[in-house]
């Protein structure tokens, strides 16, 4: 049964595009494949996404937003900045590991897709670093942290903890002691944020 193009939503197209991506991988998944899976013409898909590149970018953006959006509540929440920083990093790490564990094929395909979409990934990293900067700035405002530049500190924390959340390290995520290693790294980072400059 074909889908009525009038009821075809961008979300439905993206849902289907994810399934096509899972089946064919980013190298072979096409707009025509997505249209066939929906039972519509490829022109119906193009009415929502003007090109294959736009559709691929939208799929990647939505997938990455599933990681970053839940973290906003932690970044902007109540409580000591150090506690929020620990919770934020723990949740980022666990969410990435959960996705990789529960749907490894889709996770792998998304990483290959993301490698072709540097702008989308760069924006995602800016969002994550920005959330960390909010936590650091709050800590500075309350006297808990002493960072001179919260934005720079946020980027540094994200980079320093890459082993625990960056897909390049996915093969390490099942190693025993990973949580303990992360706790040790985060403790060092928090100590650094609390240290007052000499002089």
Secondary structure, DSSP 8 states (H G I E B T S, - for coil): ----GGG--HHHHHHHHHHHHHHH-TTT--HHHHHHHHTS-HHHHHHHSSSHHHHHHHHHHHHHHHHHTTHHHHHTSSS-HHHHHHHHHHHHHHHHHHHHHH-HHHHHHHHHHHHT-HHHHHHHHHHHHHHHHHHHHHHHHTTS---S-HHHHHHHHHHHTGGGT-GGGGGGTTSTTHHHHHHHHHHHHHHHHH-----
